[in-house]
Every structure is written in structure tokens, then in C-alpha cells.
């Protein structure tokens, strides 16, 4: 009876076939292996198969991007695209050269469209706490009572107190109070519940723990556990800084997160909590940039190029948030990006320009202008006012440093309670309840944050119809002064407990509100110029104290208000606030958020300042001997290694739970190459089905037909550093070259003695902060 050749599988067939059959099977398996590689590895990566840098799989979750490898890969792609003759390939090369500009324009346009929807929806939902429009239930109060509507400029400017189309829910103060708080609680629960949908589990981010070994008789190595995060919570700026510095946070820029962030921000801001949508706009714009970049192979298959696009894209977030296109560019450069060459600056300029153009056309505020808080004080300041601007800077710095410390302690204490940690919606419920109870009694804190600062910046010499101007026209009675003091204190306290809640939120508007309250309060005793000027300068000072922004903040302030005359007062207050805040707490709110969230982030300037405090050598970061034994592979003279040895090494790497780890290949103690864990796992699992554990694997040299070959995945040009080199060398190499790992060799002999991962360096630097 003839044998059914389809019955056995590949592995069982190898045991009974002849040597010739085995050779044919191996050849067939090599073809299958190439097909498998093609499904996992991009064409650009496959082009590197013969290059010394080796092929690289798509980066795993939370791993470090190798910027040098991505640079070489892009060079191969560039030569492939631009070296082909013929009209067709010239057109392809032209499109490739223009793709960055096309992507930047699309990012700006789509970001402006999303911002338009969020702005209009937030204004309407927020006003539902007070009443509704009888003619159009989806119109906010301003659109209901005036002709200020999207797509059109204003034809009637005054809001009007006797608007017949706007109906309050009730005329009773206490019933209105209850309805206000009830709507706020409902909006808070909706926003937080939506945020819960983006819960994700990330692997270990602290590499140093994976190198903590135990003695052989003390048991096995404990794997490093991961952590859970909510991708749509907060502003997203700390995570974006982490991504742009060269780490991978999975799904953080997906469409689902973009949608939840936008809708969640609408309801979160509508609660009246001390938060803003400006920070989430940066996250939204970066999501748009990522989704657009995935449509272009140039960016989809290269993490370095993608980060260039993300840096340009996030500038449009602040551009649409404040109507400040230049400020958005500077914010991306100063606060977010760690890699911002001139080419990225041009793309950011183009992207921010398109965002501003489209936003002005859509006109979400109905004013027909980009400036959100346009003012015209009509008076100038005198040299004596510089003392008051300095005072506002000192106050902003004191509050900024205090806020950073208190919010950090609040996150490390209250939010660590088991119930609060496991049920973050309940925390949001408590904060919304406290916010509603404390803010509603004050007429100036009843509105959303952007309307509060708009009211506080107004010049009452030109208009006396508002609540603030009516009281100041009556000589600022004690009750009005009390409301200003009350508003300042409530904003300061509530901002501390609100920032970090599991809803989409930012810190920019709350800090501006607190500073504007304090500045307006100071202005009650300085009658020579408008108190709105001090509110504007105070707002800038308080935000500078919290975020440590300088140049970008100064530009944003004059783009926000249109007051170029007051650039110098803003500069004075911002610089003083930064100096004072740095004296109290050297890290800003986004840097502390990095620490709380536990994301790996290498701030080069801060890292250098840490290692300069004491003399430290690179050898301090060499892993323990047991770790080096586990990750070192002694390659034989024929450049082959038994597969069983590699499987044992892979198990050791997985036990440590560090996705950036890999194997160091040495011959006679000399460094020959580096094989990352992801590529090793892929090769043994997906490509090694035809070979058993007794076979050998080629790691170096040219492979012959029928060999189990993993040499294509080996980086044969790893960078190395002497163990006796100053630590500043290693920090500069990781920071400026964007390395994923750095091999350490012995002084004098050049023999391999250790390997440093970027994450391990980050954790070591974190330890220096607390010494």
C-alpha cells in the first residue's frame, strides 16, 4: 500500500526520509523561511540582510528604538528609490521627496477638524449644566443669544442678559446648584468610563531590576512584572515625550485612543474641573500624525522617520488649542521633542500653518479670529510696574514649585490606596463633587476654564457690562475682593488634586486660571493701568512655574491675547517664575509625571547634570557576573553554536522580562556581534521548525546551503566603550546617537566585559535623583 505523503508533517517526515529527501526538505523549508521573514520583516529591513548592521524585526512593546539602525535602513531605502532610471521612477522619487510635506499638510488639516468638533461640542455640553437653548438644543449659550456661530463671523457682539431663547433650568439658586452638580457628576462619570476603555498592560520599564540576580541556591530569578495604564488619561504629553525620545508605547497613538481622548475631553472639561483640553489636543494631533504616517511606507517602516513626523505633528495641537501657530512650533521644540533638526522645524511650521488656516475657516468660536482671548488695553506700563511683574513671577514660581511637590505627593499617597487605585472612576466622582460644591457659589468660577480666563483678562475701561466690570466700577467692594481670593485659593487646591485623574486633561488652562485670579487680585491695588494686564502676566507666571516653559510660553501669550506690547512683562515674569520654581523643585510637572507613570525617558541635559555631581566610570553600569554569563555566547571557530545553547539563553532572557535585552557574541573574549532577544525568539520559534535541538545554528560568517542561519539578524557592528571611560561618554552616546545598547570592553585588552541597555541607564539615573 503506497504511503500517504500528505499524512506526516514536516518534522515527522524528516525522521524517516533519506538524506536526499532531507536536503530537499531543507531547501523547501528555506523557501518557507523566506516567506515567513517576508511576512514579519519589512522590505527595507530585508535589504539589510547582507549589511553588517543586520535585519531587525518591528520593535516590540516598550522597547528602545535604535536610531542608528533606522538611519542606515532609511539610507538603503533612499538609494533604492532615487537610483532607478526612467520616468516612472523619477515620479516615484519626486513623490517620496514631497511625501513629508503632504503628510504635514494632512496632519494640520485633520487636527483642525477634530479640534473644531471638540471645541463646539465642549461649549454646548458645558452650558447644559446651567440651561438650554430653546431654538437649538445643540447650541451653547453664546451661539444661542448672539450671531456668533461656526463658519460665520459675529454680527452682534453682546451676549445680552435678557436673552429669550436661552432658558435656565430653574430660577431657584439651590435647585440650580443641585442641577449644576448633578450634570457635572454625570459628565465626569461618562468621561472617566470612556477612559477605562483604553486600559492597557505594559511590560517592565525598569531594566535595572531585571539584572538583580540571586545566588544559585537562593531560587530562580523573579521576572519583572508589568503595569497597567489608561492610554487616554491625562494630557498624554509625558508619554509623547517618551515616544519621541526613542521608546515604543504600544497602541498609544491608535484611532481608538484618539476617539476616546476627543470625546472624553469634551465631557471632562464640561464638568468644570480644574483641567483643560489643550494638553489632550497635543495627544490628539500626535495620534493624527501617526495615523497619517502609517499611510506612507517611508514613515510606516522606519521608527526614526515616524518620530520626525510626530514631532512636526504635535506642534499643530497647541496651534489649534490656543490659535497660536508659532507658539505650537516652539512648544514642540522646547517641551516635547528630543530630536528636532531643521528639517523637522520646517515641517512643523508647515503643519502648524495648515492647522491655523483651517481652524480660522471653521471658526469654532464664532469670532472669526484665531486669538482666543484678544484684548486691547490701550495703555502702556511704566518702569515702576516692573516690580509688580517680578512679584507676580515670584508668586508663580512659589506656586509652581509647591504644586509640583504637592501633586507628586498626592499621586504617591492618596492614589495608592487600594480602592482609589482599583476604581479610578470613584476618584473622578469625588473630585467632580468637590469641584462643583466649591466652584458654583463663586460667580467667577462657575464657567469652564477658558471662559474664566477670558473674563479675568478683560479691560473694564472699554466695557462695563460684565459681572467683573460692574463690581470694579463700584470701587471693588470687599465682597468682590473676597471672591477673587476665594477663586485663587480654590483653583490652587483643586488643580493639585485634579491633575492625574483618569480622564483626558491638561494643566495649562488651570494654571492660567490660577495666575489670572492672582494677577487680577493684585491689580485691584494698582489703579494706574488695567488689572487685566496683571491678570495676563500672572497667568503666564503661574504656568511657567508649573511647566517651566519659557520662550514658547511667551509667544503663546501674545498670540493668545494679541498684545505684543506686553511681551517684556511676560518675559520678566516667566523667567523669575522659572528660577524660583527650579529652586524649590528642579523638575517640572511633565518630568514628575514621567516619574509617577514610570515611563523610561532619557533627558540628556538633566542626565549630564546628574553625572557631573560626582566622578563615575562606565564600569559602574556593568551587569553582575551571573547576568553576563547568561547573556554571553562563546561562538566556536566555525561560527556555529548548538541550538540548545541558544534556547537556554533565550529562557534566561525571558525570565528577566526585559524586551530590550539580547545576547553578546564573543570569540576568544573579543566582541563579535549582538543578537537581540526579539530576533532570537523569532528565529528559534518561526524559522527553526525543521531543525531539532541537536543541530547547530550559524551566527557569524556566510551561511552554506541547508544551514540553520541566524547571522542575518546579528548586529556585527555594535558600538563599544572602555570600562574606564567617564560616565559622561556613555550618557552622551545614548542621548545623541540614540543607541539601544552599548557594549563595554576591558581597558588594555579590548575584551568584552559588559553591555549597557538604555533602560538600565535611565533607571540608574533615576537612582541618582534620590541620593
FENGIVEN-V771820 format. One record per residue. N is the residue number from 1. PSI is psi in whole degrees, -180 to 180 (* if undefined). OMEGA is omega in degrees with one decimal (NA if undefined). NEAR is the number of other C-alpha atoms within 8 Angstrom. Layout:
BEGIN
N:PSI:OMEGA:NEAR ; N:PSI:OMEGA:NEAR
END
This chain:
BEGIN
1:126:-177.1:2 ; 2:148:-178.2:3 ; 3:137:177.0:4 ; 4:107:-174.1:6 ; 5:-14:-179.7:5 ; 6:-9:-176.8:5 ; 7:-51:-179.1:5 ; 8:155:171.8:9 ; 9:-178:-175.4:7 ; 10:-39:-175.4:8 ; 11:-46:-179.1:9 ; 12:-31:178.4:8 ; 13:-33:-178.4:9 ; 14:-27:-176.4:11 ; 15:-24:-175.2:6 ; 16:-12:-177.9:6 ; 17:163:177.4:9 ; 18:172:-179.8:6 ; 19:-37:-179.9:6 ; 20:-39:177.1:7 ; 21:-39:178.7:9 ; 22:-42:179.9:10 ; 23:-45:179.0:9 ; 24:-39:179.4:8 ; 25:-40:178.7:10 ; 26:-44:178.8:10 ; 27:-44:178.3:10 ; 28:-39:-179.2:8 ; 29:-33:175.4:9 ; 30:-39:176.6:9 ; 31:-42:176.3:8 ; 32:-38:179.3:8 ; 33:-40:177.4:10 ; 34:-36:176.9:8 ; 35:-40:177.9:8 ; 36:-45:179.0:10 ; 37:-40:-179.6:8 ; 38:-28:179.5:10 ; 39:-18:-178.6:7 ; 40:-34:-172.2:8 ; 41:133:-179.4:12 ; 42:163:178.9:9 ; 43:-36:178.2:7 ; 44:-38:178.3:11 ; 45:-40:-179.6:12 ; 46:-27:177.4:10 ; 47:-17:-179.9:9 ; 48:6:-174.3:13 ; 49:-32:179.5:10 ; 50:-2:-179.4:7 ; 51:154:-179.6:7 ; 52:-22:-177.3:9 ; 53:-20:176.2:11 ; 54:161:176.7:14 ; 55:162:-179.0:13 ; 56:131:175.5:8 ; 57:163:172.0:9 ; 58:144:-172.9:6 ; 59:138:176.8:8 ; 60:172:178.9:8 ; 61:131:174.0:10 ; 62:19:176.9:13 ; 63:172:-176.9:10 ; 64:136:177.3:12 ; 65:133:176.5:13 ; 66:101:-173.3:10 ; 67:-36:179.5:13 ; 68:-42:177.9:9 ; 69:-43:-179.8:8 ; 70:-33:177.0:11 ; 71:-46:179.2:9 ; 72:-41:179.5:8 ; 73:-40:178.8:12 ; 74:-33:177.5:10 ; 75:-42:175.5:8 ; 76:-44:179.7:11 ; 77:-43:-177.9:9 ; 78:-45:179.9:8 ; 79:-36:179.0:8 ; 80:-39:-177.3:8 ; 81:-41:-169.8:11 ; 82:0:-177.5:9 ; 83:-5:-177.1:6 ; 84:137:178.8:8 ; 85:163:175.6:6 ; 86:155:-177.6:6 ; 87:-41:-178.2:6 ; 88:-46:-177.1:6 ; 89:-24:173.0:11 ; 90:-39:176.8:11 ; 91:-40:177.2:8 ; 92:-42:179.1:9 ; 93:-36:177.5:10 ; 94:-44:177.0:8 ; 95:-40:178.9:8 ; 96:-40:179.7:10 ; 97:-30:-178.2:7 ; 98:-10:-172.7:8 ; 99:-34:179.0:9 ; 100:-41:178.6:10 ; 101:-39:177.6:9 ; 102:-45:179.2:8 ; 103:-42:179.9:11 ; 104:-42:178.7:16 ; 105:-44:179.5:11 ; 106:-39:178.8:10 ; 107:-47:179.4:16 ; 108:-43:-178.7:16 ; 109:-49:-177.4:11 ; 110:-36:177.0:10 ; 111:-42:178.1:15 ; 112:-38:178.4:13 ; 113:-44:178.2:11 ; 114:-42:179.5:9 ; 115:-39:177.2:12 ; 116:-48:-179.9:12 ; 117:-43:-179.4:8 ; 118:-45:-178.7:12 ; 119:-47:-178.2:11 ; 120:-45:-179.6:10 ; 121:-43:-178.6:9 ; 122:-41:179.5:13 ; 123:-40:-179.9:10 ; 124:-51:-177.3:12 ; 125:-38:-179.6:12 ; 126:-40:-179.7:13 ; 127:-16:177.2:12 ; 128:-20:177.4:10 ; 129:-25:-176.0:11 ; 130:-36:-177.8:10 ; 131:-158:-178.2:10 ; 132:161:179.0:14 ; 133:124:-176.6:14 ; 134:-30:-178.2:8 ; 135:-27:-179.6:6 ; 136:103:-175.6:7 ; 137:-15:-179.8:7 ; 138:13:177.4:6 ; 139:141:175.1:10 ; 140:176:-173.7:13 ; 141:-42:-177.9:11 ; 142:-42:178.4:8 ; 143:-29:-179.1:11 ; 144:-38:-172.2:13 ; 145:-7:178.5:12 ; 146:-179:176.0:12 ; 147:18:178.4:12 ; 148:98:-178.7:15 ; 149:155:177.2:13 ; 150:149:-179.7:10 ; 151:-13:-177.9:9 ; 152:150:173.6:10 ; 153:166:-176.9:12 ; 154:140:172.2:12 ; 155:-17:174.8:7 ; 156:117:-167.0:7 ; 157:-36:-172.4:8 ; 158:140:178.6:5 ; 159:-42:177.1:8 ; 160:123:-179.6:6 ; 161:-27:-177.0:4 ; 162:47:-179.3:4 ; 163:118:-176.8:8 ; 164:-24:-176.8:6 ; 165:-18:178.5:9 ; 166:124:-177.8:12 ; 167:126:171.8:9 ; 168:152:-179.1:8 ; 169:-34:-179.2:9 ; 170:158:177.7:7 ; 171:-15:179.9:7 ; 172:134:-176.2:6 ; 173:-46:-176.4:7 ; 174:-38:176.9:6 ; 175:-39:175.6:9 ; 176:-38:177.1:12 ; 177:-48:-179.5:9 ; 178:-41:178.6:8 ; 179:-42:178.5:11 ; 180:-50:-178.8:12 ; 181:-38:179.7:12 ; 182:-46:176.5:8 ; 183:-42:-179.2:11 ; 184:-42:178.7:15 ; 185:-41:179.2:12 ; 186:-44:179.0:8 ; 187:-40:179.4:12 ; 188:-42:179.1:14 ; 189:-40:178.3:11 ; 190:-48:-178.3:10 ; 191:-46:-178.5:16 ; 192:-37:179.2:15 ; 193:-39:175.4:9 ; 194:-40:-179.8:10 ; 195:-33:179.3:18 ; 196:-24:-179.6:9 ; 197:-15:-177.5:7 ; 198:22:178.2:12 ; 199:136:-178.3:10 ; 200:151:178.0:8 ; 201:127:-179.4:8 ; 202:150:176.1:11 ; 203:-177:-175.9:11 ; 204:138:176.5:12 ; 205:-6:-176.3:11 ; 206:93:-172.1:11 ; 207:-28:-176.6:12 ; 208:-31:-178.0:10 ; 209:-29:179.7:7 ; 210:-16:179.3:12 ; 211:1:177.3:10 ; 212:107:-173.3:7 ; 213:162:175.3:9 ; 214:158:176.1:9 ; 215:155:-176.4:6 ; 216:-32:-177.8:6 ; 217:5:-177.5:5 ; 218:6:-179.9:6 ; 219:-177:-177.6:7 ; 220:165:178.6:6 ; 221:134:177.6:8 ; 222:126:179.9:6 ; 223:152:178.7:9 ; 224:127:-178.7:11 ; 225:156:179.4:7 ; 226:-162:-178.3:9 ; 227:161:179.7:8 ; 228:136:175.7:8 ; 229:160:176.2:8 ; 230:112:-167.8:12 ; 231:-26:-177.7:12 ; 232:1:-177.6:14 ; 233:154:175.9:14 ; 234:-162:180.0:14 ; 235:-27:-176.2:13 ; 236:-7:-176.6:13 ; 237:-44:177.0:12 ; 238:-41:179.1:11 ; 239:-39:179.0:10 ; 240:-40:175.8:11 ; 241:-39:177.9:12 ; 242:-44:-179.8:13 ; 243:-46:-177.4:11 ; 244:-21:177.4:14 ; 245:-8:174.1:11 ; 246:24:175.8:11 ; 247:161:-177.5:13 ; 248:118:173.0:13 ; 249:109:-171.9:10 ; 250:140:172.7:7 ; 251:6:-176.7:7 ; 252:-23:-177.7:9 ; 253:20:-179.6:13 ; 254:165:-179.6:10 ; 255:-36:179.0:8 ; 256:-43:179.4:7 ; 257:-40:177.2:13 ; 258:-47:-178.1:14 ; 259:-47:-179.9:8 ; 260:-39:179.8:12 ; 261:-43:-178.1:14 ; 262:-51:-178.6:12 ; 263:-42:178.8:10 ; 264:-37:178.5:15 ; 265:-36:178.2:16 ; 266:-51:-177.1:15 ; 267:-33:179.9:15 ; 268:-47:179.3:17 ; 269:-35:-179.7:15 ; 270:-20:178.0:15 ; 271:-25:-174.3:13 ; 272:3:178.2:16 ; 273:161:-179.6:14 ; 274:75:177.8:13 ; 275:167:-179.5:17 ; 276:168:-179.6:15 ; 277:1:-176.4:13 ; 278:-42:175.5:14 ; 279:-49:175.5:16 ; 280:-29:177.1:18 ; 281:-33:176.8:13 ; 282:-42:177.0:16 ; 283:-44:-179.4:16 ; 284:-46:-179.5:13 ; 285:-35:177.9:15 ; 286:-36:174.0:15 ; 287:-44:177.5:13 ; 288:-43:179.2:14 ; 289:-40:179.5:15 ; 290:-45:-178.5:13 ; 291:-38:175.9:11 ; 292:-43:-179.8:11 ; 293:-32:179.4:13 ; 294:-17:178.9:9 ; 295:-12:-179.6:7 ; 296:118:179.9:9 ; 297:-32:-179.6:8 ; 298:-37:-178.7:8 ; 299:-32:-177.2:12 ; 300:-36:-172.7:11 ; 301:12:-179.8:8 ; 302:114:-175.6:11 ; 303:-30:178.3:11 ; 304:-47:178.5:10 ; 305:-37:178.5:9 ; 306:-38:-179.7:12 ; 307:-29:172.6:10 ; 308:-42:179.2:11 ; 309:-38:178.7:16 ; 310:-39:178.1:12 ; 311:-41:177.4:16 ; 312:-38:-176.7:17 ; 313:-38:-175.7:18 ; 314:-17:176.3:15 ; 315:-29:179.7:19 ; 316:-20:178.3:21 ; 317:-49:176.9:17 ; 318:-27:178.5:18 ; 319:-44:-179.7:17 ; 320:-24:-179.2:16 ; 321:-42:-176.3:11 ; 322:0:-172.3:13 ; 323:38:-174.6:13 ; 324:80:-176.0:16 ; 325:-41:179.3:16 ; 326:-41:177.6:11 ; 327:-35:177.6:14 ; 328:-41:177.9:17 ; 329:-47:-179.1:17 ; 330:-33:177.3:11 ; 331:-43:178.0:14 ; 332:-40:-179.3:13 ; 333:-44:-171.8:10 ; 334:-38:-167.4:10 ; 335:-28:-168.1:7 ; 336:-52:-169.2:12 ; 337:143:172.5:12 ; 338:-12:178.5:9 ; 339:107:-172.0:7 ; 340:70:178.8:11 ; 341:175:-175.6:6 ; 342:-35:179.5:6 ; 343:-40:178.0:7 ; 344:-36:177.5:12 ; 345:-44:178.9:11 ; 346:-44:179.8:8 ; 347:-39:177.5:13 ; 348:-40:177.5:15 ; 349:-45:-179.5:12 ; 350:-43:-180.0:11 ; 351:-46:180.0:17 ; 352:-35:177.3:17 ; 353:-49:179.8:10 ; 354:-39:178.6:11 ; 355:-44:-179.6:18 ; 356:-41:-179.9:17 ; 357:-49:-177.8:8 ; 358:-39:179.8:11 ; 359:-39:178.1:15 ; 360:-36:177.1:10 ; 361:-44:180.0:8 ; 362:-33:171.9:10 ; 363:62:-176.4:16 ; 364:-30:-178.2:11 ; 365:-14:-179.5:10 ; 366:3:-179.2:14 ; 367:-17:-176.4:10 ; 368:9:-177.6:11 ; 369:153:176.3:7 ; 370:-38:-176.9:10 ; 371:121:-177.5:12 ; 372:-41:-174.1:10 ; 373:53:-175.5:10 ; 374:131:179.7:9 ; 375:162:177.0:10 ; 376:83:-173.3:7 ; 377:-28:175.8:8 ; 378:4:177.9:4 ; 379:157:177.6:6 ; 380:172:-178.2:6 ; 381:162:179.1:6 ; 382:165:-178.0:6 ; 383:-29:-179.0:5 ; 384:-24:-179.3:6 ; 385:-14:177.3:8 ; 386:-34:178.5:10 ; 387:-38:179.1:7 ; 388:-38:177.3:8 ; 389:-39:176.3:15 ; 390:-41:177.3:11 ; 391:-43:177.5:9 ; 392:-37:176.5:14 ; 393:-41:177.8:17 ; 394:-45:179.3:12 ; 395:-42:178.1:11 ; 396:-39:177.4:17 ; 397:-42:178.5:20 ; 398:-45:-179.3:13 ; 399:-38:180.0:12 ; 400:-47:177.9:16 ; 401:-41:178.8:17 ; 402:-42:178.8:10 ; 403:-47:-177.9:11 ; 404:-43:179.1:14 ; 405:-47:-176.4:9 ; 406:-42:179.4:9 ; 407:-37:177.0:11 ; 408:-44:178.3:11 ; 409:-37:178.5:8 ; 410:-41:179.1:11 ; 411:-33:-178.5:11 ; 412:-9:-177.8:9 ; 413:-73:-174.9:8 ; 414:-43:-176.0:8 ; 415:-3:176.4:9 ; 416:-7:173.5:9 ; 417:140:-172.8:8 ; 418:-44:-175.9:6 ; 419:-43:179.8:6 ; 420:-39:-178.6:12 ; 421:-37:-177.9:9 ; 422:-23:-178.2:6 ; 423:74:-176.9:8 ; 424:-22:177.2:11 ; 425:-34:179.4:10 ; 426:-38:176.6:8 ; 427:-43:178.1:10 ; 428:-40:178.7:14 ; 429:-44:-179.4:11 ; 430:-45:-178.0:8 ; 431:-42:178.8:11 ; 432:-41:179.1:14 ; 433:-47:178.5:11 ; 434:-39:-179.9:8 ; 435:-46:179.9:12 ; 436:-43:-179.1:13 ; 437:-34:-176.9:9 ; 438:-31:-173.2:9 ; 439:-30:-175.6:11 ; 440:-40:-178.9:11 ; 441:-26:-179.9:7 ; 442:117:-178.6:11 ; 443:-24:-177.2:6 ; 444:-16:-179.7:8 ; 445:10:-176.9:11 ; 446:-25:-176.8:10 ; 447:167:172.9:8 ; 448:164:-172.3:12 ; 449:-39:-178.4:14 ; 450:-33:177.3:8 ; 451:-32:178.0:8 ; 452:-50:-177.8:12 ; 453:-33:177.2:12 ; 454:-41:178.4:10 ; 455:-38:-176.9:8 ; 456:-23:-178.9:12 ; 457:-8:-172.6:14 ; 458:153:178.7:8 ; 459:113:-175.7:12 ; 460:-4:177.1:10 ; 461:-18:-178.9:6 ; 462:-22:-179.5:5 ; 463:135:-178.7:8 ; 464:16:-174.6:9 ; 465:-21:-176.0:6 ; 466:165:-178.9:7 ; 467:-43:-179.4:6 ; 468:-47:-176.3:8 ; 469:-34:178.1:11 ; 470:-40:179.2:10 ; 471:-39:178.7:11 ; 472:-28:175.8:10 ; 473:-25:177.9:9 ; 474:15:176.1:7 ; 475:19:179.3:6 ; 476:71:-179.4:10 ; 477:160:-178.4:9 ; 478:-35:180.0:6 ; 479:-39:178.6:6 ; 480:-43:176.4:9 ; 481:-39:178.6:10 ; 482:-40:177.5:8 ; 483:-36:176.9:10 ; 484:-45:177.7:12 ; 485:-45:179.9:11 ; 486:-44:179.2:9 ; 487:-40:179.0:14 ; 488:-49:-177.1:12 ; 489:-42:-179.3:8 ; 490:-43:179.0:10 ; 491:-40:-179.6:12 ; 492:-46:-176.0:10 ; 493:-47:-176.1:8 ; 494:-33:178.3:11 ; 495:-37:179.3:13 ; 496:-44:-175.4:11 ; 497:-16:-176.7:10 ; 498:-43:-176.6:11 ; 499:121:-177.5:13 ; 500:-7:175.0:9 ; 501:155:-175.6:11 ; 502:64:170.4:13 ; 503:158:173.2:14 ; 504:124:-173.4:16 ; 505:155:175.8:19 ; 506:167:-175.9:14 ; 507:-9:-170.8:12 ; 508:-55:-177.9:11 ; 509:-45:177.6:13 ; 510:-40:178.4:13 ; 511:-40:176.4:13 ; 512:-40:179.1:14 ; 513:-49:-178.5:13 ; 514:-44:179.0:14 ; 515:-37:178.3:19 ; 516:-39:175.8:17 ; 517:-49:-178.2:16 ; 518:-42:179.1:13 ; 519:-41:177.9:18 ; 520:-35:177.5:14 ; 521:-45:177.8:13 ; 522:-37:-178.2:10 ; 523:-14:178.4:13 ; 524:-21:180.0:9 ; 525:2:176.4:6 ; 526:98:-171.1:8 ; 527:2:-176.5:8 ; 528:-30:176.7:4 ; 529:169:-175.7:9 ; 530:136:176.3:13 ; 531:-19:176.6:16 ; 532:-28:177.9:14 ; 533:-44:179.4:11 ; 534:-32:175.6:14 ; 535:-41:179.2:18 ; 536:-47:-179.3:13 ; 537:-39:177.6:16 ; 538:-39:178.0:19 ; 539:-45:178.4:16 ; 540:-40:-178.4:16 ; 541:-44:-177.9:19 ; 542:-38:177.8:19 ; 543:-36:176.5:16 ; 544:-39:178.7:18 ; 545:-33:-178.4:19 ; 546:-49:-171.1:16 ; 547:-17:-175.5:10 ; 548:21:172.5:10 ; 549:147:-179.8:12 ; 550:-81:-175.1:11 ; 551:-48:-178.4:8 ; 552:-37:179.9:13 ; 553:-41:179.9:12 ; 554:-43:179.1:13 ; 555:-41:178.5:11 ; 556:-39:-177.6:13 ; 557:-42:-179.3:11 ; 558:-23:172.3:12 ; 559:-33:177.6:13 ; 560:-44:-171.9:13 ; 561:-17:-175.1:11 ; 562:14:-176.9:11 ; 563:84:177.0:11 ; 564:-23:-179.4:6 ; 565:-28:-172.2:6 ; 566:27:175.7:8 ; 567:-43:-178.3:11 ; 568:-48:175.2:7 ; 569:-40:177.8:10 ; 570:-40:178.3:14 ; 571:-44:-179.7:10 ; 572:-50:-176.7:12 ; 573:-39:-178.3:18 ; 574:-46:-179.6:15 ; 575:-44:178.8:11 ; 576:-43:179.8:13 ; 577:-42:179.3:20 ; 578:-45:-179.9:14 ; 579:-45:-178.7:9 ; 580:-44:-179.4:13 ; 581:-39:177.8:18 ; 582:-32:178.3:11 ; 583:-31:-179.8:8 ; 584:-43:-178.5:9 ; 585:115:-171.4:11 ; 586:-12:-180.0:7 ; 587:141:176.3:8 ; 588:-179:-173.3:13 ; 589:-37:-178.8:9 ; 590:-34:176.8:9 ; 591:-40:177.1:9 ; 592:-35:175.9:11 ; 593:-35:174.3:10 ; 594:-43:-179.3:13 ; 595:-44:-179.2:8 ; 596:-44:-177.7:9 ; 597:-23:177.2:6 ; 598:22:177.8:8 ; 599:143:176.3:9 ; 600:126:-178.8:12 ; 601:126:-179.1:10 ; 602:104:174.0:8 ; 603:108:-170.6:8 ; 604:-47:-178.1:9 ; 605:-44:179.7:6 ; 606:-36:179.5:7 ; 607:-42:179.2:11 ; 608:-40:178.9:11 ; 609:-30:178.9:8 ; 610:-45:-175.8:10 ; 611:-17:178.6:11 ; 612:-12:-177.4:8 ; 613:-32:-179.7:6 ; 614:156:-177.9:5 ; 615:120:-178.7:8 ; 616:141:179.1:8 ; 617:161:-177.4:10 ; 618:-30:-176.1:14 ; 619:-16:178.7:9 ; 620:-23:-178.6:6 ; 621:3:177.3:9 ; 622:129:-179.8:11 ; 623:163:177.5:10 ; 624:161:-176.4:9 ; 625:-40:-179.1:6 ; 626:-40:178.7:7 ; 627:-45:-179.6:10 ; 628:-37:176.6:11 ; 629:-37:-178.0:7 ; 630:-30:-174.0:9 ; 631:2:-179.8:12 ; 632:133:177.9:10 ; 633:120:176.7:8 ; 634:106:-176.8:9 ; 635:133:-179.5:12 ; 636:172:-176.7:8 ; 637:-29:179.6:6 ; 638:9:176.9:5 ; 639:24:-179.1:10 ; 640:154:178.5:12 ; 641:137:176.3:12 ; 642:138:-178.8:11 ; 643:-36:-178.7:12 ; 644:-36:178.1:8 ; 645:-44:179.8:8 ; 646:-37:177.9:9 ; 647:-40:177.8:9 ; 648:-41:178.2:8 ; 649:-39:179.6:11 ; 650:-39:177.2:11 ; 651:-40:178.5:8 ; 652:-41:179.0:10 ; 653:-42:-179.2:14 ; 654:-33:177.8:10 ; 655:-33:-178.2:10 ; 656:-19:174.0:12 ; 657:22:-177.2:12 ; 658:107:-172.1:13 ; 659:-16:179.1:11 ; 660:-7:-174.0:10 ; 661:172:179.7:9 ; 662:-176:-179.1:11 ; 663:138:176.1:12 ; 664:126:-178.4:13 ; 665:125:-178.6:13 ; 666:154:170.9:14 ; 667:120:-176.3:11 ; 668:36:177.2:5 ; 669:-5:-178.0:8 ; 670:138:-178.1:9 ; 671:129:179.9:10 ; 672:-24:-178.2:10 ; 673:179:-179.0:12 ; 674:131:179.4:12 ; 675:113:-176.3:13 ; 676:155:-176.8:11 ; 677:-42:-177.9:13 ; 678:-44:179.3:10 ; 679:-37:177.7:11 ; 680:-46:179.3:12 ; 681:-43:179.1:9 ; 682:-45:-177.8:9 ; 683:-45:-178.4:10 ; 684:-33:-175.2:10 ; 685:-46:-171.9:8 ; 686:-29:-175.0:9 ; 687:-10:-171.8:10 ; 688:23:-177.0:10 ; 689:-29:-176.7:9 ; 690:-17:-177.9:10 ; 691:146:177.6:8 ; 692:-178:-173.0:8 ; 693:-20:-178.9:8 ; 694:-12:178.7:8 ; 695:167:-178.5:8 ; 696:155:-174.8:10 ; 697:134:176.3:12 ; 698:127:178.6:14 ; 699:-23:-178.7:12 ; 700:159:176.9:8 ; 701:-177:-178.8:7 ; 702:133:-178.3:5 ; 703:145:174.3:8 ; 704:166:-177.3:5 ; 705:133:177.5:5 ; 706:-4:-179.3:8 ; 707:148:172.6:8 ; 708:105:-168.4:9 ; 709:122:172.3:9 ; 710:11:-176.4:11 ; 711:-24:179.7:12 ; 712:-24:-178.0:9 ; 713:-1:-176.1:12 ; 714:131:172.0:16 ; 715:107:-175.8:12 ; 716:6:177.7:10 ; 717:51:179.9:8 ; 718:142:177.8:10 ; 719:145:-177.7:6 ; 720:163:-179.6:8 ; 721:149:179.5:10 ; 722:142:-178.7:11 ; 723:-25:-178.3:12 ; 724:8:179.2:9 ; 725:149:176.5:10 ; 726:149:-178.6:10 ; 727:-27:178.3:11 ; 728:-33:178.3:9 ; 729:-50:-177.5:8 ; 730:-43:-179.2:11 ; 731:-44:179.6:12 ; 732:-39:-179.2:11 ; 733:-43:178.0:10 ; 734:-41:-174.7:12 ; 735:-42:-174.1:11 ; 736:-28:178.2:6 ; 737:-14:179.9:9 ; 738:42:-177.3:12 ; 739:153:173.3:13 ; 740:-34:178.6:12 ; 741:161:-179.4:9 ; 742:121:-179.1:14 ; 743:146:-177.4:12 ; 744:129:-179.5:16 ; 745:158:-177.0:13 ; 746:142:178.6:12 ; 747:135:177.3:9 ; 748:-52:-176.5:4 ; 749:-28:-177.4:5 ; 750:10:-179.6:9 ; 751:151:-177.6:10 ; 752:127:-179.8:12 ; 753:-13:-178.5:10 ; 754:172:176.9:10 ; 755:139:-178.1:11 ; 756:126:173.5:13 ; 757:151:179.1:12 ; 758:-40:179.1:12 ; 759:-38:179.5:12 ; 760:-38:176.9:12 ; 761:-41:180.0:11 ; 762:-44:-179.6:11 ; 763:-38:177.8:12 ; 764:-41:177.3:10 ; 765:-36:176.0:10 ; 766:-37:178.1:8 ; 767:-33:178.7:8 ; 768:-30:-178.4:8 ; 769:-32:-172.0:7 ; 770:9:178.3:5 ; 771:*:NA:4
END
